[in-house]
């Protein structure tokens, strides 16, 4: 979504409906038809992120025949989504403009909502003895904040650590590695 790219690149304060119309090469009224105000652009960005992060509701209600496979797939999907984030997390965390805290809290609510089914799957797996009892808040912070921080700056990771994450193949391997690390910390020994 163009609004997401604009907010990620320039920050919320520097993004405008007029600028977005110019960037898209369409009239201001065409953009305003869907997003009359900048706040509506923001709501669209949050709703799109929420839709991308929430699996089908019935998915979370199914039994867990292969807990490792299901968790691995969920983790990998979220890591790969983080690579597509357009540095949005960085833009949000460094936003200091009016309403910044409200925007961050809104995204936080959407993120928590999207992770709720995964958390439920963990709680169920822990209660059944399929995985170790772990500190879920720490685990989810790594997945929801730590991974996007790395994924949002592949060039920075390459410069600092000489780890190249700029191609889809490298990102896929990285996602597999993150899934291995996060799962090996929860599977019974």
N, C-alpha and C positions, 0 to 999 in steps of 0.2 A: 504494500500500500504506500502510495506516494507521501501521505501525511506522516506515516511512521518514519520513512527515510528522511524526511525534512526535519522532524523533531529530533531524530537521532543525530543528524549531521549538524544542525544549528542550535538545538535546544528549543524548549517550548516557547520561551519569550521571543526568540527571533523568528519563529514560524508564524506565518499569517495566511489567511484564506486567500488574500490577493496574491501573495507570493507563490502559493501552491498552484493557483490558476495559471500564473505566468510560467511556472516550471512545467506544468502539464500541457501548456499551449492551448488552453481552452479559456472561454470567457469567465469572468468573475461570477456572473449569474449562474453559469452551469455548475460551478463548485458550490455556490451558496444554495442552490436548489437542494443539494444533499446535506450540506454542512453550512448552515447560515452563520455560525459563529465559530471562533477558534475552539471554544469549549466542546462544540459538537464534533470537530475534527478529533479532538482528544478522546471523546467518548467512542468514536469509531475505531480508533487505534486500540483502545482497551478492549472493546468488544471483539475485534479481530483476534487479538492475542488470547483472549479467553476462549474463543471458539477453537483456536489451534491447539490449545493446551488441554482441553477437556475431551477425554475419550468418550465413546458412546456410553450412556448411563448404564445400560444393561451389562456392559463389559465387566464393570466392577462387582456385579452381583453374582457372576458365575463362580462355580467352585474353582479351587486352585489346584488342578492336577499336576501342573509343572511349575511350581513356584519360582524356581530359578529362571526358567525360560520366560515367564511372564514379567518378572522383575527386570531381567536383562533387557527385554524388548522395550519396556517403559523407560528405563534409564537411557538406553541408546537413543530412543526417539527424542527425549528431552535434551540430550547433549547435541544432537544434530539440529534441533530447532534453535538451540543457543547460537550455533554458528550462523544461522540466518537472521539473527536479531538486529543487525544493522547498528550495533553499539547503542541500542535503546536503553539498556540497563545503565550504561555509563552516563548517558544524557540525563536520565532520571535521577541518578544518585548525585550528580553535580549541579542539578537545577536549583538555583537559589532565588528565583523570581517569585512574584506574588502568587500564592496558591500552590507553591511547589510541594509543600507537605501534604496538601489535600490530594494532589495528583499521585504522589508516591503511595499514599494510603489506599487510593482507589486501585492502583496496580497491585498493591499488596493483597487487597481483598480478592481480586481476580486470580492472582497466583495461588493463594491459599485454597480458593475454590477449585482450581484446576488440579491441585495436588491432593485434594481430600480423598478421592478414590484410591490413589496410590497409598496414602497413609492408611486407609481402611484395609487395604490388601496386606500391608505390613502388620497391622494390629492382629488381623485374623491369622496370618502366618505365625506370628509370635505366640498367640494363644494356642495354636495347634502344635507348637514345638517344631515347626518347619524351619524356623530361623532363630538365631540367638535373640535374646532380649537386649536391644540396643537403645541408645539415647536417640530417639527419633528426631528431636529438634536439631541436634548436631548433624545428623545424616542428611536431613532435608536442607539445612543451611548450605552444606557442601554442594548438593545437587542444584539448588535454586539460586544461589549467589556465587559460590566459588566457580562452578563450571561456566556460567555465563561471563564471569569476569575474564576467564582465560579465553573463551571462545570469541568474545567481542573484540579481541585485539590479536589476531594471528600474527601480524607483523611485529608487534611488541614482544610476543612470546618467542618469535624467531630471533629477534635482536637480543633479548635478555638471556634466553636459555638455549639458543641454537636448535629449537624444536620447530620444524616447519609444519604448519597447519593450514597452509593456503590452498590446498587442493581438496576436492571432495574425497579422494581416496585417503589422503592423510587424515582428514576429519573423521572418516569412517573408522579408521584404525584407532584414532584417539578415543572415539565413542566406545569402541570395544574395550579399550584399556580402562576407561573410567568405569564402565559396567563391571569389569573384572575386579577392580579395586573396591568399588562400593559393595559388591556382592560378597567378596571374600571376607569382608569385615562383618557380615551378618550370617553367613552360612555356618551351620554347626561344624565344629572341628573334630 
